[in-house]
Amino acid sequence: MNQSTFIDAWYNPHRHQDSELLKQLGFIPGLKELLMLRQVHALEHATVWVLSEMADRNYRRRQEGEKPDNDTLGGLSTDKGFYLYGQVNGEDLYRAVRRALIRLQSGEWNLAIHPRCGTNVSVTLMVTAGLVLGAHIVLPRGPLSQLIGLGVAAGTALQIAPDLGESAQKYLSTSIPFNLQVDEIGQKTDLWGRRGYFVGVKWQEAQ
């Protein structure tokens, strides 16, 4: 069993998981907002995937397992919904959000993970910094040894960071949006003055 298969064997979201957690630990300040943020993050990723599929006319001709990725799209998740930046058609976005939500809730959990997520970048930076620091401490202080250690550390980080980033998304930064209901979709300016579409959501108890 490879690492990916092992991870998937433990990844089994169920419809009431966040509702149950909120009932048990609802006294913790900010817990509901955190749970919503993770679910919104997953919906943001899935919406980008669906929009990319809609834009790629040759998607059905692709080999199984491959997904088109529109790298002109970017997103920002909040506990109230998510912003989407880039060239987006409002009607396409409206359809994509609802398709994404249905597909996630129906078991297409892979849509919650995206390779261009900021989580991956953060994990890559932390792993690289940790390995470089470890190599610096362990290896002799000679410039050649340090240079070799730096190269090995950077190469190792590039190898393992993608899998670690995917795991971090699965278990930490996203959650299947069983409790989300789409409330509004429209153009809006974010806190930094950037104009984009905002997909607002509400919390609802899972059925």
N, C-alpha and C positions, 0 to 999 in steps of 0.2 A: 504494500500500500504506500503510494507516494504521499508527499506532504499535503498536496492539494486535496487528495481523496480523504486523507485523515481529517483535515479541517472541515470538509464538507460533511463528514459523518457526524460532526458535533454541531453543525449549523442547522438547526431545525426550529425556526420561528413558529410560534403558534399565536392564534388570533387574539387571545386575551392576555398575552404576556405583560404588556405595559399597563393594561387596566388593573391586573392583579398586583403588580408592583406598586402602582399608585395607591391602591387601597391599603396595602400593608405599610408603606413608607410615606404616605402622603403628608405626614407632619414635617418632612424635610423641606426646608425652604428652597424653592427653585427646581424641585424635582420634576414637576409637570412640564415646566418650560424646557428642561433638558430633554425629557422624553419626546416632546413635540419637535424640538430641534433635530434630534436624530431621525425621526420619521420624515420630517420635511427634507432633510438632506438626501434621504433615499429617493424621495419623490422627485427631487431636483435632478438627480442622476438619471433616473428612469425617463424623465421627460426629455432630457437631452438625447438619450439613446433613441427614443421614439421619433423625435424630430429629425434626427440623422437618418433613420430608416425612411421616413417620409420623403426626405430630400434626395435619397439615393434610389434612382429608378431601377438600378441593377441589383438591388438588395436581394431579391429572390433568387438571383443567379449565383449568389455567393455560396461558398462552401459552408456546410453546417458548422456552427460555432463562431463564425466570423460576424462581426457587427460593424456597420459603417459608423464613423465618428466625425461629426462636423466640428472641426477645431476652431471655427469662428465663433462658437457659442461659449459663453461663460456664465457662471451662476454664483449666487451668494445666498446661503440659507440663514433664516432667522426662525425664532420660535413662533412667528406669526405667518410665515410663508417664505417664499423665495423669489429673489430677483433673477431675471434672465436677461443677459446682455448679448447683443449681436443682431444680425439680420434675421428677424423673426416675423412671420406673418401671424397676426392676431388670431385668425380663424384656425390656422394650423396649430397654434399653441393651445387653443381651447380644446381641440380634439386630442392633441398629444397628451395633455395633462390627465384627461379622463381615461384614455387608453393606458397610460403608464400606471395609474392607480389601480385599475382593474387587473392589469397583468401582474403587478407586484402582489396584490392580495390573492391572486389565483395561483401563485407558486413560482413565478418567474423572478426568483430572488436575485439572480445574477444581475438584473437591471439596476439594482441598488448600488452596485460597485462600478466605479469609473476610473480609468487609468490616469486621467488628468486631474483628479481630485487633489485639493491642497493637503489632504491627509498623507498622500503618498510623498509629496515634497517634504513635509515635516519629518516623516519617518526616515526618508533618505538622508536628510541633514543630520538627524540625531544619530543614526547608525554610523554614518561616515565620521562624524565628530568623535564618537565613542571609540571606533576602531583606530582612528588616527592617534588619539590620545593614548590608547592602550599600547600601540606600537611604539610611540615615543617613550613611554615609561619602561617598557620591557626590553627594547633593543639597545645595543651599545650606542653611546653618544656620538660615534663617528659619523661624519656627513654621508658617507656612502650607505652605511647601515640604516640611517634615518631616512634617506631617500628611497631605498628599497622598501622599507617598512611603510612609508607613505603610499607608494604605488600599490603594494599588496593590499593595504587597508582600503584604499579607494576602489580597487578592483573587486574586492570581496563585498564591499558595500553595494556596488552596482549590481552584483549578482543576487544578493539576498533581499535587498530593499523592496523590490516589487512585490514579492510574496508577503513580506511583513506588512507592507502598506495595504495590501488587499485584506489581510487578516485584521488590521486595525480598523479598516472601514467596516468589515462584517460585524465585529464584536464591540467596537467603541463608538465610531462616529456616525453610523447609520442604524436604522431599525425599520423593519417592514411597516409601512403606514397603515396599520389596521384601524387606527383611531382617527384618521384624518378625513375631513370632508371639505371639498373645495368650496370656498366662499365667494371669492371674487377674482377676476383676471382683468388687468388693465395696465396701461402705462403709468409709470410713477417714477419720481426722482428719489434716489436713495440719500443717505446721510452725507455722502461725499459729493453730491450734486450730479451723479451719473444718471442718465435717463435709461430706463429699460422697462420691461414688463414685470409686473409683480403678481404672483399667484398667491392670494391669501387663503388661509385654511382655518378651520375650526376643529376643536377636539370633539369627538363623539365616542360613546361607548361602543365597543365592537359587538356586532350582532352574532 
